[in-house]
Amino acid sequence: MLLPIYVYGHPVLRKVGAEIGPDYEGFEELHKNMWETMYHSDGVGLAAPQIGLAIRLFVIDGSPMADEFPELEGFKKTFINAEILEYGPDKEWDSEGCLSIPGIREEVPRSHRIRIKYLDESFQPQEEVLEGFAARIVQHEYDHIEGKLFVDYLSPLRKRLIKGKLNAITAGKVHTDYRIRLPK
């Protein structure tokens, strides 16, 4: 089932997600619906807060971008209760967008390398080191479960320059090819 994407200004996007366990009610259906919603929305990642659930769950499929970023070949994963254990010292700037902030792309600094632990879709513990664009995508989705958005990394001047666009999103004055849920 396609789920609506909660957009900028909705309070759920600012909540720190709660951990979940294998007994989380409806997990299988939720997991399937998140993949379906992400693909329908042309996203490479989707976090539970973006569909209105303040839990520590996100899915990523970076493989469509593997031509440009080889580290994304076959990079399709589910992250449950993720925790970034280490951020590498080297930062890289690149353009980011977000399904919850449609129509806005901005340059954001991210660590080139991270070490992360998480549970996979079978609730099996995993730990790995990610680099390059894979690390960037994970950091972006991880921020969602921490109540952060990519616009939080912008300078005060950049934030002022896009304030009108952000207000328009909050008011529903934005076009998307997917269903959205506005702040109340």
Secondary structure, 3 states (H helix, E strand, C coil): CCCCEECCCCHHHHCCCECCCCCCCCHHHHHHHHHHHHHHCCCCEEEHHHHCCCECEEEEECHHHCCCCHHHCCCEEEEEEEEEEEECCCEEEEEECCCCCCCCCEEEEEECEEEEEEECCCCCEEEEEEEHHHHHHHHHHHHHHCCCCHHHHCCHHHHHHHHHHHHHHHCCCCCCCCCEECCC
